């Protein structure tokens, strides 16, 4: 059974419950539910809130999950009242090639492309044959790691610069994305920060301070779970009561890879791995945790951090560009370089000590602070983007 995403309430200044009732919107994204992750959750929440506000809403996505390449998903599905069309692809998950997307856009009044990948490029290259207004959301672009940085930079300043010109609007989901994409498409970009589902884990954190941490996300190399485990060695050496919960799904690293890292550090009793957990599973784990940690070297926005705040967890995170930006808006976010295990461990202990002094006050401050990232404002900003694109 699919978890239902409720439609957003009509915008108060619309004067209408269905402002795009005569319009059809098609979202194009490489991965969608049942894939779970920041990009996928964002798109699912956005399209779920567009049901009833558009005449029709469709998602076009790939027919296999990158984490389960041998499992083929149904070609047609209905999720949260949204049509989902799945198409075959070949090539790497980094740049999956799926030309049949061009046959899935019929009847669209506006096309919304998510992320900068094959879909972003091919729909731009063929845009003159359709003349359908297109918008895009950056979702971090493709600078998630330093690998191939020179090649990526060259591609960005040539191919992406050209393809971006075919979009009537580009929503940058973070200030760092805005700074990056402003270099190649200054007249088309605008900041629309990602929203988070604040109800999913709302108020879920432990009621009393606990020496338990949780990190959430795919097992990708840029998340640097190895650095988190190095920090746990330091924490448990001083106090064996510390415990880390790792919740996520296989990516660059497999479940076996993570378990091997845990075993190599003799952390069997101090770390619990939750593979492919449901939202209900994660919420239950949060009930025993007080802190959220992330050693991620790159984030497109940092939805997991916002969801952690909504639960009442205090975050201690790597000072990447996205987390630095969020720390300026959320006082309780603490930055620590996890490449230094002892320094990161000290930051975690300091956060726990602060929480122990004012447990309910800090817990509620985190929950309150997360509210600025609710969906109502973000959904309306996207409707403004669509109006401008439709002219």
C-alpha positions in Angstrom: 0.0 0.0 0.0 1.3 3.4 -0.9 1.5 6.0 1.9 -0.9 8.8 1.1 0.4 12.3 0.5 -2.4 14.8 1.2 -3.0 17.7 -1.2 -1.9 21.1 -0.1 -4.7 23.6 0.9 -5.7 26.1 -1.9 -3.6 29.2 -1.8 -5.5 32.0 0.0 -4.8 34.5 -2.7 -5.8 32.3 -5.6 -9.5 32.6 -5.2 -9.8 29.2 -6.7 -9.4 25.6 -5.6 -8.0 24.5 -8.9 -5.9 27.4 -10.4 -4.6 25.1 -13.2 -7.8 23.1 -13.8 -7.4 23.4 -17.6 -3.7 22.5 -17.6 -1.8 19.2 -17.7 1.6 19.0 -16.0 4.2 16.3 -16.6 7.1 15.8 -14.1 10.2 14.0 -15.4 12.5 12.5 -12.8 15.0 9.6 -13.0 13.8 7.9 -9.8 10.4 7.9 -8.0 8.6 5.9 -5.4 9.1 3.1 -4.3 12.6 4.6 -4.3 13.1 6.5 -1.0 15.4 9.5 -0.8 15.6 13.3 -0.7 14.9 13.8 -4.4 12.2 11.1 -4.6 10.4 12.3 -1.5 10.4 15.9 -2.6 8.9 15.1 -6.0 6.3 12.8 -4.5 5.2 15.4 -2.0 5.1 18.1 -4.7 3.0 16.1 -7.2 0.7 14.8 -4.5 -0.2 18.3 -3.6 -0.9 19.2 -7.2 -3.7 16.7 -7.5 -6.9 18.7 -7.8 -5.1 21.9 -8.6 -4.1 20.8 -12.1 -6.4 19.1 -14.7 -4.0 16.2 -14.7 -0.7 15.3 -13.1 1.7 12.7 -14.5 5.2 11.5 -13.5 7.6 9.9 -16.1 10.4 8.0 -14.5 12.6 5.0 -15.0 11.3 1.4 -14.7 14.1 0.1 -12.4 15.5 1.4 -9.2 19.2 2.0 -9.1 19.5 0.0 -5.9 17.5 -3.0 -7.4 18.6 -3.1 -11.1 17.1 -6.5 -11.7 13.6 -5.7 -10.5 11.4 -4.2 -13.3 8.5 -2.0 -12.0 5.1 -1.8 -13.7 5.0 0.4 -16.8 1.9 2.2 -15.4 0.9 2.9 -11.8 -1.2 5.3 -9.8 0.4 6.7 -6.7 -1.4 9.4 -4.5 -3.8 10.0 -7.4 -0.9 10.7 -9.8 -0.3 8.7 -13.0 3.2 7.2 -13.1 4.7 6.1 -16.4 7.9 4.1 -16.2 10.3 3.7 -19.1 13.3 1.5 -19.8 16.9 2.9 -19.8 20.4 1.9 -20.4 23.8 3.1 -19.2 25.0 4.3 -15.8 22.7 5.6 -13.0 24.9 8.7 -13.2 23.6 9.4 -16.7 20.8 7.0 -17.6 19.8 7.1 -21.2 16.0 6.8 -21.8 15.0 8.2 -25.2 11.4 6.9 -24.9 10.7 9.8 -22.6 10.0 11.8 -25.8 6.9 9.7 -26.4 5.5 10.3 -22.9 4.9 14.0 -23.0 1.8 14.2 -25.1 -0.9 16.5 -23.9 1.4 18.4 -21.5 0.9 22.1 -21.1 4.0 22.4 -18.9 6.9 20.0 -18.3 8.8 20.0 -15.0 12.2 18.3 -15.1 13.9 17.3 -11.9 17.7 17.2 -11.6 20.3 17.9 -14.3 20.9 14.7 -16.2 20.0 13.0 -19.5 16.3 14.1 -19.2 17.4 17.7 -18.6 19.6 17.6 -21.7 17.5 15.7 -24.2 14.3 17.6 -23.5 16.1 20.8 -24.0 17.7 19.6 -27.2 14.3 18.5 -28.6 12.3 21.5 -27.2 11.7 23.2 -30.5 9.8 20.2 -31.8 7.3 20.5 -29.0 7.3 24.2 -27.9 5.8 23.1 -24.6 7.0 25.4 -21.7 9.5 23.7 -19.5 10.9 24.4 -16.0 13.4 22.5 -14.0 14.6 22.1 -10.4 18.3 21.7 -9.8 18.4 19.3 -6.9 22.1 19.9 -6.5 23.1 19.6 -10.1 25.7 16.9 -10.6 28.5 18.2 -8.3 27.7 15.7 -5.5 31.3 14.5 -5.3 34.7 15.8 -6.3 35.2 12.9 -8.7 35.6 14.0 -12.4 35.3 17.6 -11.2 37.2 19.0 -14.3 35.0 17.0 -16.7 31.9 18.1 -14.8 32.9 21.7 -14.9 33.6 21.6 -18.6 30.2 19.9 -19.2 28.4 22.4 -17.0 29.9 25.4 -18.8 29.2 24.1 -22.3 26.4 21.5 -22.5 24.5 22.6 -19.4 24.8 26.3 -20.3 23.3 25.6 -23.7 20.5 23.3 -22.4 19.5 25.6 -19.6 18.6 28.3 -22.1 15.7 26.2 -23.3 14.0 26.3 -19.8 11.7 29.2 -19.0 12.5 28.9 -15.3 15.0 27.0 -13.2 14.3 26.6 -9.5 17.4 26.3 -7.4 16.7 24.4 -4.2 19.5 25.9 -2.2 21.6 29.0 -2.0 24.6 27.1 -3.2 22.7 25.9 -6.3 21.6 29.4 -6.9 25.1 30.7 -6.9 26.2 27.9 -9.2 23.4 28.1 -11.8 23.4 31.9 -11.8 26.7 31.7 -13.6 25.1 30.1 -16.7 21.5 31.2 -16.6 21.2 34.4 -14.6 17.9 35.5 -16.1 16.2 32.2 -15.5 17.1 31.1 -12.0 15.2 31.7 -8.8 15.6 30.3 -5.2 12.8 27.9 -4.2 14.2 26.0 -1.2 13.1 22.4 -0.8 10.3 21.8 1.6 10.1 18.8 4.0 7.3 16.7 5.1 7.1 17.9 8.7 4.4 15.4 9.7 6.4 12.3 8.7 8.7 12.3 11.7 7.1 15.2 13.6 7.8 15.2 17.4 9.3 11.7 17.1 12.6 12.2 19.1 13.2 10.7 22.5 11.5 12.6 25.3 14.5 12.3 27.6 18.1 13.0 26.5 19.6 9.7 25.2 23.1 8.9 24.0 21.7 7.6 20.7 22.4 9.1 17.3 20.7 8.5 14.0 21.8 9.2 10.4 19.5 8.8 7.4 20.4 8.5 3.7 21.6 6.2 1.0 24.9 4.3 1.5 26.7 6.5 -1.0 30.4 7.4 -0.7 29.7 11.1 -0.3 27.7 10.4 2.9 31.0 9.3 4.5 29.6 6.7 6.8 33.2 5.6 7.4 33.8 9.0 9.1 30.8 8.5 11.3 32.0 5.0 12.3 35.5 6.4 13.1 33.8 9.0 15.4 31.8 6.2 17.1 35.1 4.5 18.0 36.1 7.6 19.9 32.6 8.1 21.6 32.3 4.5 22.8 35.9 4.5 24.1 34.9 7.2 26.6 31.3 5.9 27.2 30.0 2.5 25.9 26.4 3.8 26.2 26.7 5.7 22.9 24.8 4.1 20.0 24.5 5.0 16.3 21.5 4.0 14.1 22.2 4.0 10.4 19.0 4.1 8.3 19.2 3.9 4.5 19.6 1.8 1.4 22.5 0.4 -0.7 24.1 2.7 -3.2 27.8 3.1 -4.0 28.3 1.0 -0.8 26.3 -2.2 -0.3 24.9 -3.4 3.0 27.8 -5.9 3.1 30.3 -3.0 2.7 28.8 -1.1 5.7 28.6 -4.2 7.9 32.3 -4.9 7.0 33.2 -1.3 8.1 31.3 -1.9 11.4 33.1 -5.2 12.0 36.5 -3.7 11.2 36.0 -1.2 14.0 34.5 -3.7 16.4 31.4 -1.7 16.7 28.8 -4.5 16.6 27.2 -3.5 19.9 27.4 0.2 19.2 25.9 0.5 15.8 22.6 -0.8 14.4 22.1 -0.9 10.6 18.5 -0.4 9.3 18.4 -1.4 5.6 15.5 -0.2 3.5 13.4 1.0 6.5 9.9 2.4 6.1 9.0 5.8 7.4 7.3 4.1 10.3 10.4 2.1 11.0 12.6 5.3 11.1 10.1 7.1 13.3 10.2 4.2 15.8 14.0 4.4 15.8 13.9 8.2 16.3 11.9 7.6 19.5 15.1 6.3 21.1 17.4 9.0 19.7 18.3 12.6 20.7 20.8 13.6 18.0 21.0 13.5 14.2 24.4 13.2 12.7 25.7 13.5 9.1 29.2 13.4 7.8 28.0 14.0 4.2 30.5 15.9 2.0 27.7 17.1 -0.3 24.0 17.7 -0.1 21.7 19.3 -2.7 19.6 20.9 0.1 19.5 18.8 3.3 16.0 17.6 3.7 17.0 14.9 6.1 18.3 17.6 8.5 15.0 19.5 8.3 13.1 16.3 9.0 15.4 15.6 11.9 14.6 19.0 13.4 10.9 18.4 12.9 11.3 15.3 15.0 13.0 17.3 17.8 16.5 15.9 17.2 19.6 18.2 17.6 21.8 18.0 14.5 25.6 17.7 14.4 26.6 17.8 10.8 29.5 18.2 8.4 30.0 21.9 7.3 29.2 21.3 3.6 27.7 24.2 1.7 24.1 23.1 2.2 24.4 22.4 5.9 26.3 25.7 6.4 23.4 27.5 4.8 20.9 25.8 6.9 22.9 26.4 10.1 22.5 30.1 9.5 18.7 29.7 9.7 18.6 27.2 12.5 20.6 28.1 15.6 20.6 24.6 17.0 22.4 23.1 14.1 26.0 22.4 15.1 28.8 22.0 12.5 31.7 19.6 13.0 34.3 18.2 10.6 34.0 14.5 10.7 37.3 13.9 9.1 38.6 14.6 12.6 36.9 11.8 14.7 37.9 13.3 18.0 36.7 16.7 17.2 33.4 15.4 15.9 33.0 13.2 19.0 33.5 16.3 21.2 30.9 18.2 19.2 28.4 15.3 19.7 29.1 15.2 23.4 28.7 19.0 23.7 25.4 18.8 21.9 24.2 16.1 24.3 25.3 18.1 27.3 23.4 21.2 26.1 20.3 19.1 25.6 20.6 17.6 29.0 20.5 21.0 30.5 17.4 22.1 28.7 15.9 19.0 27.2 12.3 20.2 26.5 13.3 23.7 25.5 15.8 22.6 22.9 13.6 19.8 21.6 10.7 22.2 21.0 13.0 24.8 19.5 14.1 22.3 16.9 10.5 21.4 16.0 9.5 25.1 15.8 12.5 26.0 13.7 11.7 23.3 11.1 8.3 24.9 10.4 9.8 27.5 8.1 10.3 24.7 5.6 6.7 23.6 5.4 5.1 22.7 2.1 2.5 25.5 1.8 5.0 28.2 0.9 7.1 26.0 -1.4 4.0 24.7 -3.3 2.8 28.3 -3.9 6.2 29.4 -5.1 6.2 26.6 -7.7 2.8 27.7 -8.8 4.2 31.2 -9.4 7.0 29.5 -11.4 4.5 27.7 -13.6 2.4 30.9 -14.1 5.5 32.7 -15.3 6.5 29.9 -17.6 3.0 29.7 -19.1 3.2 33.4 -19.7 
